[in-house]
């Protein structure tokens, strides 16, 4: 049996029910009622639901829709709309204080990855106590958590498919990955109508993040046969749907495909991990506030080429899975003369960046060249760096940044 056919042992553990389709946000109340019945929750009084979101989602009207369906099902929503991009321990603590005062029985995360991560963080502290820093790592929660429903309004992070909350320390600004299967969403609602209100910049950053998740989860050292199936499907969907969404923002079929791509990528990460592109992106976001999706997308082609000696066969599987249509020559024409799969894939990523009008050089995003050594030192300490298919030193990270600069 060849290396490409050999299967490794794995333990694949899906935890989240997925409800997908136009208008499915309107089922939030009835779906939560099912969880209420399964939990044998007390019938006396009205169960309160903490709705975790941000003010942009409130302004778009999505929070009102969510609260209406909750009330129709007999729940009392408690709105927490203080989430900001890259939530910190301060946001989590504020949500916990409100939830404790209201004595909530359920939590709903409505929004992008930040809202869903913050909701998970609130759940950790509300049910298990302590500080967010105590849950960095995996499996640190000892008590059950409240039932959690995730409703993404962006197609990127796949947080609704993951049991990890990414929360930044308010003081050090370092992102903490706090994971526990008890924190995973019981239900994920994928409603493409919710993504229509995204600004174009958010659509681009989220979509490129989904692309990076598909590619990095496919080649990381913890990937397995089932997680790679999800990664390949995430790449195939995103590769075709993202250009369609950019060309026609009201294309609901393409937006639904992007939501599914993001979810599949998130599920792949949950059962594998990421790699060096994300390790490079985190310091760029923390130090220079470069949007995460853009940071990881700019670094990804360079990481893909770097990984070629260790991952070319896996990259070839991604290329084979996408089955490009003849009408899509605009993106991949530059890759036709390149033999190695890693180089072809890197060219396709750059083609997506060009389609989205995203600058491919760090200098064009305001990153000073003299910051690269410090960024490299920080990238080498990132958790995801340890799962990259090819081992990197600090010097390797600095070369990657130099190439991207």
BELBEL-V316473 format. One line per field, one symbol per residue. phi: phi as a letter, one per 20 degrees, with the letter a starting at -180 (. if undefined). psi: psi as a letter, one per 20 degrees, with the letter a starting at -180 (. if undefined). A space follows every 10 residues. Layout:
phi->???
psi->???
This chain:
phi->.fgfefddfb cecfccfddc qfmfgfegff fffffgffel ffefmdfece debcffffff nfffffffff ffenddfdec defcglfdff ffffffffff felfdbccdc qegfffffff fgfgffedmn dgffdfocme eddfdfgcdd cfdcdbfmff dceddeceff eemefdedca gfefffcddd dfffefeffg ffgfffffff ffffffffdf fefcgfffgf fffffgffge ffgffffcge ffffffffff fffffffffg dbacbfffff fgffffedlf ggffffffeg gffgfffggd cgffffffff fflgfffdff edffefeeef gffffgffff fffffeldfe dfffdnefff efgfffffff efgfgfdffc fcegffffff fffff
psi->prhiipqqqr npnpipppoq rpjihijggh hhhghgghil qqiprppqpo oparhghghi ihhggghghg hhjjqoqopo kjprpmqrhg gghghggghg himqiqppoo bahgghgggg gggghhhiab qhhijpbpki piqqrqpppp nqjqnfhkhi jqjqpopqph gijpppooqp hiiqphppon ohhhihjpqh hgggggghgg ghggghhhir ijqaghhhgg gghgggghhh hghgghhnhj nhghhhhhgh gggggghggh jdabbhghhh hghhghgjkp pghgghhhhg hhggghighi jhhhhhhghh hhmpqhikhh gjhiihjpgp gggggghhgh hggghilppi phhijjoqhi igghgghghi iqghhijqhp qqrhhgghhg gghh.
